[in-house]
Amino acid sequence: MTIMNKEEKQQIITDYRRNDKDTGSAEVQIALLTKKINALTEHMKINKKDFSTRRGLLQMVGRRRRLLDYLKRTNQDGYVEVIKRLGIRK
């Protein structure tokens, strides 16, 4: 199971980055985690007893939540934009 290939990851980075050299801003990290979370959620629907994947998924959700909290504290407009574009926290 591949979550994303190099091209998909690069596309997400170019879509969410702040400037040309940005690869690790909170927005980019949140977008990459959301892609992984969505893929693992589909995997968990099929493999309900895969507890190690479930643990990793919960850790990713927690990391994304912390990044979203940080972004909300530091850049309210960026937070709203990321939430809207990714369709999370409805």
Biopython code that builds the backbone (N, CA, C, O; Angstrom):
import numpy as np
from Bio.PDB.StructureBuilder import StructureBuilder

atoms = [
    (1, "MET", "N", (0.854, -1.185, 0.000)),
    (1, "MET", "CA", (0.000, 0.000, 0.000)),
    (1, "MET", "C", (0.892, 1.238, 0.000)),
    (1, "MET", "O", (1.691, 1.439, 0.915)),
    (2, "THR", "N", (0.750, 2.050, -1.017)),
    (2, "THR", "CA", (1.483, 3.316, -1.043)),
    (2, "THR", "C", (0.501, 4.437, -0.747)),
    (2, "THR", "O", (-0.590, 4.497, -1.313)),
    (3, "ILE", "N", (0.907, 5.309, 0.138)),
    (3, "ILE", "CA", (0.027, 6.402, 0.516)),
    (3, "ILE", "C", (0.096, 7.510, -0.527)),
    (3, "ILE", "O", (-0.933, 8.008, -0.985)),
    (4, "MET", "N", (1.324, 7.895, -0.903)),
    (4, "MET", "CA", (1.471, 8.875, -1.967)),
    (4, "MET", "C", (2.845, 8.725, -2.582)),
    (4, "MET", "O", (3.816, 8.388, -1.905)),
    (5, "ASN", "N", (2.909, 8.982, -3.880)),
    (5, "ASN", "CA", (4.204, 8.900, -4.540)),
    (5, "ASN", "C", (4.869, 10.278, -4.548)),
    (5, "ASN", "O", (4.304, 11.258, -4.062)),
    (6, "LYS", "N", (6.061, 10.332, -5.100)),
    (6, "LYS", "CA", (6.861, 11.550, -5.073)),
    (6, "LYS", "C", (6.158, 12.715, -5.775)),
    (6, "LYS", "O", (6.210, 13.851, -5.303)),
    (7, "GLU", "N", (5.505, 12.431, -6.896)),
    (7, "GLU", "CA", (4.839, 13.490, -7.659)),
    (7, "GLU", "C", (3.648, 14.069, -6.890)),
    (7, "GLU", "O", (3.448, 15.284, -6.866)),
    (8, "GLU", "N", (2.855, 13.184, -6.258)),
    (8, "GLU", "CA", (1.711, 13.662, -5.479)),
    (8, "GLU", "C", (2.163, 14.528, -4.313)),
    (8, "GLU", "O", (1.560, 15.561, -4.026)),
    (9, "LYS", "N", (3.237, 14.096, -3.639)),
    (9, "LYS", "CA", (3.759, 14.858, -2.514)),
    (9, "LYS", "C", (4.257, 16.225, -2.978)),
    (9, "LYS", "O", (3.993, 17.237, -2.330)),
    (10, "GLN", "N", (4.975, 16.254, -4.094)),
    (10, "GLN", "CA", (5.482, 17.520, -4.630)),
    (10, "GLN", "C", (4.332, 18.441, -5.023)),
    (10, "GLN", "O", (4.424, 19.654, -4.835)),
    (11, "GLN", "N", (3.255, 17.886, -5.563)),
    (11, "GLN", "CA", (2.095, 18.685, -5.949)),
    (11, "GLN", "C", (1.436, 19.323, -4.732)),
    (11, "GLN", "O", (1.051, 20.492, -4.770)),
    (12, "ILE", "N", (1.307, 18.560, -3.660)),
    (12, "ILE", "CA", (0.722, 19.096, -2.427)),
    (12, "ILE", "C", (1.593, 20.218, -1.878)),
    (12, "ILE", "O", (1.085, 21.249, -1.439)),
    (13, "ILE", "N", (2.915, 20.010, -1.906)),
    (13, "ILE", "CA", (3.829, 21.044, -1.411)),
    (13, "ILE", "C", (3.690, 22.317, -2.227)),
    (13, "ILE", "O", (3.635, 23.407, -1.658)),
    (14, "THR", "N", (3.631, 22.203, -3.553)),
    (14, "THR", "CA", (3.517, 23.412, -4.378)),
    (14, "THR", "C", (2.157, 24.086, -4.200)),
    (14, "THR", "O", (2.054, 25.305, -4.337)),
    (15, "ASP", "N", (1.119, 23.316, -3.897)),
    (15, "ASP", "CA", (-0.207, 23.905, -3.712)),
    (15, "ASP", "C", (-0.328, 24.690, -2.405)),
    (15, "ASP", "O", (-1.040, 25.693, -2.352)),
    (16, "TYR", "N", (0.355, 24.247, -1.360)),
    (16, "TYR", "CA", (0.143, 24.828, -0.032)),
    (16, "TYR", "C", (1.306, 25.661, 0.499)),
    (16, "TYR", "O", (1.202, 26.229, 1.586)),
    (17, "ARG", "N", (2.399, 25.746, -0.235)),
    (17, "ARG", "CA", (3.561, 26.471, 0.288)),
    (17, "ARG", "C", (3.348, 27.971, 0.290)),
    (17, "ARG", "O", (2.525, 28.508, -0.453)),
    (18, "ARG", "N", (4.118, 28.638, 1.153)),
    (18, "ARG", "CA", (4.021, 30.097, 1.280)),
    (18, "ARG", "C", (4.863, 30.807, 0.235)),
    (18, "ARG", "O", (4.465, 31.850, -0.286)),
    (19, "ASN", "N", (6.049, 30.236, -0.078)),
    (19, "ASN", "CA", (6.919, 30.814, -1.094)),
    (19, "ASN", "C", (7.648, 29.686, -1.812)),
    (19, "ASN", "O", (7.404, 28.511, -1.535)),
    (20, "ASP", "N", (8.540, 30.036, -2.733)),
    (20, "ASP", "CA", (9.183, 29.020, -3.570)),
    (20, "ASP", "C", (10.069, 28.052, -2.800)),
    (20, "ASP", "O", (10.219, 26.899, -3.206)),
    (21, "LYS", "N", (10.655, 28.496, -1.702)),
    (21, "LYS", "CA", (11.583, 27.646, -0.953)),
    (21, "LYS", "C", (10.898, 26.904, 0.195)),
    (21, "LYS", "O", (11.545, 26.119, 0.888)),
    (22, "ASP", "N", (9.625, 27.133, 0.406)),
    (22, "ASP", "CA", (8.910, 26.569, 1.552)),
    (22, "ASP", "C", (8.540, 25.116, 1.296)),
    (22, "ASP", "O", (7.871, 24.797, 0.314)),
    (23, "THR", "N", (8.987, 24.231, 2.201)),
    (23, "THR", "CA", (8.570, 22.827, 2.122)),
    (23, "THR", "C", (8.074, 22.311, 3.465)),
    (23, "THR", "O", (7.524, 21.211, 3.531)),
    (24, "GLY", "N", (8.256, 23.083, 4.547)),
    (24, "GLY", "CA", (7.928, 22.550, 5.856)),
    (24, "GLY", "C", (7.055, 23.434, 6.713)),
    (24, "GLY", "O", (7.006, 23.253, 7.929)),
    (25, "SER", "N", (6.364, 24.389, 6.112)),
    (25, "SER", "CA", (5.490, 25.245, 6.914)),
    (25, "SER", "C", (4.326, 24.428, 7.460)),
    (25, "SER", "O", (4.063, 23.315, 7.004)),
    (26, "ALA", "N", (3.643, 24.990, 8.430)),
    (26, "ALA", "CA", (2.524, 24.287, 9.054)),
    (26, "ALA", "C", (1.461, 23.927, 8.021)),
    (26, "ALA", "O", (0.879, 22.844, 8.080)),
    (27, "GLU", "N", (1.206, 24.825, 7.082)),
    (27, "GLU", "CA", (0.185, 24.557, 6.061)),
    (27, "GLU", "C", (0.541, 23.319, 5.237)),
    (27, "GLU", "O", (-0.311, 22.467, 4.985)),
    (28, "VAL", "N", (1.807, 23.225, 4.820)),
    (28, "VAL", "CA", (2.258, 22.083, 4.014)),
    (28, "VAL", "C", (2.175, 20.803, 4.838)),
    (28, "VAL", "O", (1.704, 19.778, 4.345)),
    (29, "GLN", "N", (2.629, 20.856, 6.086)),
    (29, "GLN", "CA", (2.592, 19.663, 6.934)),
    (29, "GLN", "C", (1.159, 19.190, 7.166)),
    (29, "GLN", "O", (0.889, 17.989, 7.152)),
    (30, "ILE", "N", (0.249, 20.125, 7.377)),
    (30, "ILE", "CA", (-1.160, 19.770, 7.597)),
    (30, "ILE", "C", (-1.736, 19.117, 6.351)),
    (30, "ILE", "O", (-2.458, 18.126, 6.451)),
    (31, "ALA", "N", (-1.426, 19.661, 5.176)),
    (31, "ALA", "CA", (-1.941, 19.095, 3.924)),
    (31, "ALA", "C", (-1.401, 17.683, 3.694)),
    (31, "ALA", "O", (-2.149, 16.794, 3.288)),
    (32, "LEU", "N", (-0.107, 17.472, 3.953)),
    (32, "LEU", "CA", (0.479, 16.144, 3.769)),
    (32, "LEU", "C", (-0.113, 15.145, 4.760)),
    (32, "LEU", "O", (-0.418, 14.010, 4.395)),
    (33, "LEU", "N", (-0.273, 15.567, 6.005)),
    (33, "LEU", "CA", (-0.876, 14.674, 7.002)),
    (33, "LEU", "C", (-2.317, 14.337, 6.641)),
    (33, "LEU", "O", (-2.752, 13.202, 6.836)),
    (34, "THR", "N", (-3.055, 15.297, 6.124)),
    (34, "THR", "CA", (-4.448, 15.047, 5.744)),
    (34, "THR", "C", (-4.525, 14.004, 4.639)),
    (34, "THR", "O", (-5.392, 13.131, 4.669)),
    (35, "LYS", "N", (-3.624, 14.087, 3.663)),
    (35, "LYS", "CA", (-3.584, 13.091, 2.584)),
    (35, "LYS", "C", (-3.322, 11.696, 3.157)),
    (35, "LYS", "O", (-3.984, 10.728, 2.781)),
    (36, "LYS", "N", (-2.340, 11.601, 4.081)),
    (36, "LYS", "CA", (-2.028, 10.311, 4.689)),
    (36, "LYS", "C", (-3.189, 9.798, 5.537)),
    (36, "LYS", "O", (-3.515, 8.612, 5.500)),
    (37, "ILE", "N", (-3.808, 10.696, 6.300)),
    (37, "ILE", "CA", (-4.929, 10.308, 7.164)),
    (37, "ILE", "C", (-6.086, 9.771, 6.332)),
    (37, "ILE", "O", (-6.696, 8.766, 6.696)),
    (38, "ASN", "N", (-6.393, 10.430, 5.218)),
    (38, "ASN", "CA", (-7.480, 9.970, 4.359)),
    (38, "ASN", "C", (-7.184, 8.587, 3.783)),
    (38, "ASN", "O", (-8.075, 7.741, 3.707)),
    (39, "ALA", "N", (-5.931, 8.354, 3.376)),
    (39, "ALA", "CA", (-5.564, 7.046, 2.818)),
    (39, "ALA", "C", (-5.659, 5.961, 3.885)),
    (39, "ALA", "O", (-6.172, 4.873, 3.623)),
    (40, "LEU", "N", (-5.168, 6.253, 5.086)),
    (40, "LEU", "CA", (-5.210, 5.250, 6.146)),
    (40, "LEU", "C", (-6.629, 5.001, 6.648)),
    (40, "LEU", "O", (-6.945, 3.898, 7.094)),
    (41, "THR", "N", (-7.480, 6.012, 6.579)),
    (41, "THR", "CA", (-8.873, 5.827, 6.965)),
    (41, "THR", "C", (-9.548, 4.827, 6.027)),
    (41, "THR", "O", (-10.314, 3.971, 6.468)),
    (42, "GLU", "N", (-9.258, 4.944, 4.738)),
    (42, "GLU", "CA", (-9.810, 3.975, 3.778)),
    (42, "GLU", "C", (-9.265, 2.574, 4.062)),
    (42, "GLU", "O", (-10.007, 1.594, 3.986)),
    (43, "HIS", "N", (-7.990, 2.476, 4.384)),
    (43, "HIS", "CA", (-7.383, 1.188, 4.720)),
    (43, "HIS", "C", (-8.057, 0.580, 5.948)),
    (43, "HIS", "O", (-8.301, -0.626, 5.992)),
    (44, "MET", "N", (-8.355, 1.408, 6.939)),
    (44, "MET", "CA", (-8.958, 0.912, 8.171)),
    (44, "MET", "C", (-10.398, 0.457, 7.966)),
    (44, "MET", "O", (-10.885, -0.392, 8.714)),
    (45, "LYS", "N", (-11.080, 0.997, 6.981)),
    (45, "LYS", "CA", (-12.438, 0.538, 6.693)),
    (45, "LYS", "C", (-12.424, -0.910, 6.210)),
    (45, "LYS", "O", (-13.355, -1.668, 6.478)),
    (46, "ILE", "N", (-11.372, -1.286, 5.502)),
    (46, "ILE", "CA", (-11.255, -2.648, 4.978)),
    (46, "ILE", "C", (-10.645, -3.577, 6.027)),
    (46, "ILE", "O", (-11.102, -4.708, 6.194)),
    (47, "ASN", "N", (-9.610, -3.102, 6.737)),
    (47, "ASN", "CA", (-8.860, -3.912, 7.696)),
    (47, "ASN", "C", (-9.143, -3.432, 9.116)),
    (47, "ASN", "O", (-8.334, -2.723, 9.715)),
    (48, "LYS", "N", (-10.270, -3.815, 9.635)),
    (48, "LYS", "CA", (-10.729, -3.303, 10.932)),
    (48, "LYS", "C", (-9.838, -3.745, 12.100)),
    (48, "LYS", "O", (-9.802, -3.065, 13.125)),
    (49, "LYS", "N", (-9.126, -4.855, 11.971)),
    (49, "LYS", "CA", (-8.328, -5.376, 13.081)),
    (49, "LYS", "C", (-6.844, -5.008, 12.983)),
    (49, "LYS", "O", (-6.028, -5.567, 13.715)),
    (50, "ASP", "N", (-6.485, -4.094, 12.107)),
    (50, "ASP", "CA", (-5.100, -3.663, 11.941)),
    (50, "ASP", "C", (-4.797, -2.587, 12.987)),
    (50, "ASP", "O", (-4.883, -1.389, 12.720)),
    (51, "PHE", "N", (-4.441, -3.055, 14.184)),
    (51, "PHE", "CA", (-4.315, -2.141, 15.319)),
    (51, "PHE", "C", (-3.051, -1.298, 15.260)),
    (51, "PHE", "O", (-3.045, -0.182, 15.780)),
    (52, "SER", "N", (-1.989, -1.787, 14.648)),
    (52, "SER", "CA", (-0.774, -0.977, 14.551)),
    (52, "SER", "C", (-0.991, 0.199, 13.600)),
    (52, "SER", "O", (-0.490, 1.295, 13.847)),
    (53, "THR", "N", (-1.728, -0.020, 12.524)),
    (53, "THR", "CA", (-2.058, 1.081, 11.621)),
    (53, "THR", "C", (-2.993, 2.062, 12.305)),
    (53, "THR", "O", (-2.888, 3.272, 12.106)),
    (54, "ARG", "N", (-3.912, 1.536, 13.114)),
    (54, "ARG", "CA", (-4.831, 2.401, 13.855)),
    (54, "ARG", "C", (-4.065, 3.332, 14.789)),
    (54, "ARG", "O", (-4.374, 4.520, 14.886)),
    (55, "ARG", "N", (-3.058, 2.781, 15.476)),
    (55, "ARG", "CA", (-2.253, 3.590, 16.381)),
    (55, "ARG", "C", (-1.516, 4.685, 15.615)),
    (55, "ARG", "O", (-1.494, 5.838, 16.048)),
    (56, "GLY", "N", (-0.915, 4.332, 14.482)),
    (56, "GLY", "CA", (-0.226, 5.330, 13.655)),
    (56, "GLY", "C", (-1.182, 6.394, 13.150)),
    (56, "GLY", "O", (-0.839, 7.575, 13.098)),
    (57, "LEU", "N", (-2.387, 5.970, 12.776)),
    (57, "LEU", "CA", (-3.399, 6.912, 12.305)),
    (57, "LEU", "C", (-3.779, 7.894, 13.402)),
    (57, "LEU", "O", (-3.892, 9.094, 13.152)),
    (58, "LEU", "N", (-3.978, 7.392, 14.619)),
    (58, "LEU", "CA", (-4.331, 8.268, 15.730)),
    (58, "LEU", "C", (-3.197, 9.240, 16.055)),
    (58, "LEU", "O", (-3.450, 10.387, 16.424)),
    (59, "GLN", "N", (-1.954, 8.788, 15.922)),
    (59, "GLN", "CA", (-0.820, 9.687, 16.146)),
    (59, "GLN", "C", (-0.789, 10.795, 15.096)),
    (59, "GLN", "O", (-0.510, 11.950, 15.417)),
    (60, "MET", "N", (-1.075, 10.444, 13.844)),
    (60, "MET", "CA", (-1.100, 11.452, 12.777)),
    (60, "MET", "C", (-2.216, 12.469, 13.016)),
    (60, "MET", "O", (-2.021, 13.667, 12.814)),
    (61, "VAL", "N", (-3.377, 11.995, 13.443)),
    (61, "VAL", "CA", (-4.495, 12.897, 13.725)),
    (61, "VAL", "C", (-4.111, 13.862, 14.844)),
    (61, "VAL", "O", (-4.413, 15.053, 14.773)),
    (62, "GLY", "N", (-3.444, 13.346, 15.876)),
    (62, "GLY", "CA", (-2.999, 14.200, 16.972)),
    (62, "GLY", "C", (-1.974, 15.227, 16.527)),
    (62, "GLY", "O", (-2.031, 16.385, 16.940)),
    (63, "ARG", "N", (-1.030, 14.808, 15.682)),
    (63, "ARG", "CA", (-0.018, 15.734, 15.172)),
    (63, "ARG", "C", (-0.671, 16.825, 14.321)),
    (63, "ARG", "O", (-0.311, 17.998, 14.418)),
    (64, "ARG", "N", (-1.643, 16.423, 13.479)),
    (64, "ARG", "CA", (-2.336, 17.416, 12.659)),
    (64, "ARG", "C", (-3.124, 18.390, 13.530)),
    (64, "ARG", "O", (-3.168, 19.586, 13.245)),
    (65, "ARG", "N", (-3.746, 17.878, 14.592)),
    (65, "ARG", "CA", (-4.498, 18.752, 15.492)),
    (65, "ARG", "C", (-3.586, 19.773, 16.151)),
    (65, "ARG", "O", (-3.939, 20.948, 16.253)),
    (66, "ARG", "N", (-2.407, 19.329, 16.604)),
    (66, "ARG", "CA", (-1.456, 20.255, 17.219)),
    (66, "ARG", "C", (-0.978, 21.308, 16.225)),
    (66, "ARG", "O", (-0.842, 22.480, 16.578)),
    (67, "LEU", "N", (-0.723, 20.897, 14.986)),
    (67, "LEU", "CA", (-0.304, 21.863, 13.960)),
    (67, "LEU", "C", (-1.421, 22.858, 13.660)),
    (67, "LEU", "O", (-1.163, 24.046, 13.467)),
    (68, "LEU", "N", (-2.658, 22.376, 13.620)),
    (68, "LEU", "CA", (-3.789, 23.276, 13.383)),
    (68, "LEU", "C", (-3.947, 24.261, 14.539)),
    (68, "LEU", "O", (-4.229, 25.438, 14.314)),
    (69, "ASP", "N", (-3.769, 23.793, 15.768)),
    (69, "ASP", "CA", (-3.838, 24.698, 16.916)),
    (69, "ASP", "C", (-2.755, 25.766, 16.840)),
    (69, "ASP", "O", (-3.009, 26.938, 17.115)),
    (70, "TYR", "N", (-1.541, 25.353, 16.466)),
    (70, "TYR", "CA", (-0.436, 26.305, 16.312)),
    (70, "TYR", "C", (-0.756, 27.333, 15.232)),
    (70, "TYR", "O", (-0.550, 28.532, 15.424)),
    (71, "LEU", "N", (-1.257, 26.858, 14.102)),
    (71, "LEU", "CA", (-1.575, 27.760, 12.996)),
    (71, "LEU", "C", (-2.683, 28.725, 13.390)),
    (71, "LEU", "O", (-2.652, 29.895, 13.008)),
    (72, "LYS", "N", (-3.660, 28.246, 14.149)),
    (72, "LYS", "CA", (-4.750, 29.106, 14.604)),
    (72, "LYS", "C", (-4.226, 30.214, 15.516)),
    (72, "LYS", "O", (-4.687, 31.353, 15.440)),
    (73, "ARG", "N", (-3.252, 29.875, 16.387)),
    (73, "ARG", "CA", (-2.660, 30.875, 17.281)),
    (73, "ARG", "C", (-1.833, 31.907, 16.533)),
    (73, "ARG", "O", (-1.872, 33.091, 16.868)),
    (74, "THR", "N", (-1.083, 31.472, 15.520)),
    (74, "THR", "CA", (-0.106, 32.352, 14.887)),
    (74, "THR", "C", (-0.624, 33.036, 13.631)),
    (74, "THR", "O", (-0.199, 34.150, 13.325)),
    (75, "ASN", "N", (-1.534, 32.399, 12.891)),
    (75, "ASN", "CA", (-1.972, 32.939, 11.602)),
    (75, "ASN", "C", (-3.439, 32.555, 11.385)),
    (75, "ASN", "O", (-3.734, 31.545, 10.746)),
    (76, "GLN", "N", (-4.342, 33.360, 11.914)),
    (76, "GLN", "CA", (-5.774, 33.049, 11.859)),
    (76, "GLN", "C", (-6.275, 32.923, 10.418)),
    (76, "GLN", "O", (-7.054, 32.020, 10.112)),
    (77, "ASP", "N", (-5.834, 33.823, 9.530)),
    (77, "ASP", "CA", (-6.287, 33.774, 8.133)),
    (77, "ASP", "C", (-5.789, 32.507, 7.438)),
    (77, "ASP", "O", (-6.535, 31.869, 6.694)),
    (78, "GLY", "N", (-4.538, 32.146, 7.680)),
    (78, "GLY", "CA", (-3.996, 30.921, 7.110)),
    (78, "GLY", "C", (-4.728, 29.690, 7.613)),
    (78, "GLY", "O", (-4.953, 28.739, 6.864)),
    (79, "TYR", "N", (-5.096, 29.716, 8.885)),
    (79, "TYR", "CA", (-5.840, 28.608, 9.489)),
    (79, "TYR", "C", (-7.185, 28.422, 8.780)),
    (79, "TYR", "O", (-7.540, 27.310, 8.388)),
    (80, "VAL", "N", (-7.914, 29.501, 8.622)),
    (80, "VAL", "CA", (-9.234, 29.427, 7.981)),
    (80, "VAL", "C", (-9.086, 28.942, 6.537)),
    (80, "VAL", "O", (-9.886, 28.135, 6.064)),
    (81, "GLU", "N", (-8.069, 29.433, 5.846)),
    (81, "GLU", "CA", (-7.834, 29.035, 4.452)),
    (81, "GLU", "C", (-7.532, 27.539, 4.343)),
    (81, "GLU", "O", (-8.087, 26.859, 3.480)),
    (82, "VAL", "N", (-6.663, 27.025, 5.206)),
    (82, "VAL", "CA", (-6.303, 25.611, 5.161)),
    (82, "VAL", "C", (-7.501, 24.734, 5.484)),
    (82, "VAL", "O", (-7.726, 23.717, 4.828)),
    (83, "ILE", "N", (-8.269, 25.124, 6.495)),
    (83, "ILE", "CA", (-9.460, 24.356, 6.868)),
    (83, "ILE", "C", (-10.431, 24.275, 5.700)),
    (83, "ILE", "O", (-10.982, 23.217, 5.398)),
    (84, "LYS", "N", (-10.626, 25.408, 5.057)),
    (84, "LYS", "CA", (-11.573, 25.472, 3.938)),
    (84, "LYS", "C", (-11.105, 24.635, 2.766)),
    (84, "LYS", "O", (-11.893, 23.894, 2.177)),
    (85, "ARG", "N", (-9.810, 24.747, 2.413)),
    (85, "ARG", "CA", (-9.288, 24.019, 1.248)),
    (85, "ARG", "C", (-9.246, 22.513, 1.462)),
    (85, "ARG", "O", (-9.467, 21.747, 0.524)),
    (86, "LEU", "N", (-8.966, 22.083, 2.688)),
    (86, "LEU", "CA", (-8.868, 20.643, 2.958)),
    (86, "LEU", "C", (-10.211, 20.021, 3.338)),
    (86, "LEU", "O", (-10.370, 18.801, 3.289)),
    (87, "GLY", "N", (-11.171, 20.855, 3.713)),
    (87, "GLY", "CA", (-12.493, 20.336, 4.063)),
    (87, "GLY", "C", (-12.501, 19.598, 5.394)),
    (87, "GLY", "O", (-13.201, 18.596, 5.543)),
    (88, "ILE", "N", (-11.724, 20.087, 6.370)),
    (88, "ILE", "CA", (-11.719, 19.470, 7.691)),
    (88, "ILE", "C", (-12.302, 20.416, 8.704)),
    (88, "ILE", "O", (-12.406, 21.615, 8.444)),
    (89, "ARG", "N", (-12.690, 19.897, 9.869)),
    (89, "ARG", "CA", (-13.332, 20.667, 10.930)),
    (89, "ARG", "C", (-14.535, 21.448, 10.389)),
    (89, "ARG", "O", (-14.538, 22.679, 10.364)),
    (90, "LYS", "N", (-15.507, 20.731, 9.978)),
    (90, "LYS", "CA", (-16.689, 21.341, 9.376)),
    (90, "LYS", "C", (-17.524, 22.099, 10.391)),
    (90, "LYS", "O", (-18.555, 22.670, 10.038)),
]
sb = StructureBuilder()
sb.init_structure("model")
sb.init_model(0)
sb.init_chain("A")
sb.init_seg("    ")
for serial, (resi, resn, name, xyz) in enumerate(atoms, 1):
    if name == "N":
        sb.init_residue(resn, " ", resi, " ")
    sb.init_atom(name, np.array(xyz, "f"), 0.0, 1.0, " ", f" {name:<3s}", serial, name[0])
structure = sb.get_structure()
